[in-house]
Amino acid sequence: MWFLERWLENPKTVKKLLYVLYASLIIICLLGFAIHLAPPAEHAEPVEHADEHAEDAGHGEHAEHEEHAPFAFEQIPIFSAIFGFTVCALLGLGAKAYGHNVVMKEEDYYDK
């Protein structure tokens, strides 16, 4: 364990780790944009069967099944990444505030 502690205390190592973390964040955000802009996947069902199924359902002869998000904000690229980061940061700040204001006791709490 002492090697790992010494390795993480080295400023050069910390700088390299930060570069790796920032690079991975940028890659994930770029992939989020790429996935959002990619064309929708085609269904594996053949065209003939899809038309018959659409007629049976009463949607007309050439009904298209468009995929859509249930909420408008889900259309924003990398919304889930931004939302996850925001909620994680708020939970961390909330836990810190709760710990300092509610759980933490004064130094002489047990002496009273």
Residue pairs with C-beta under 8 A, 6 or more apart in sequence:
7 13
8 14
28 81
29 78
29 81
32 77
32 78
32 80
32 81
33 77
33 78
36 77
36 78
37 77
40 67
43 50
43 65
45 53
51 61
51 62
54 60
54 61
54 62
54 63
55 61
57 63
69 75
73 79
76 82
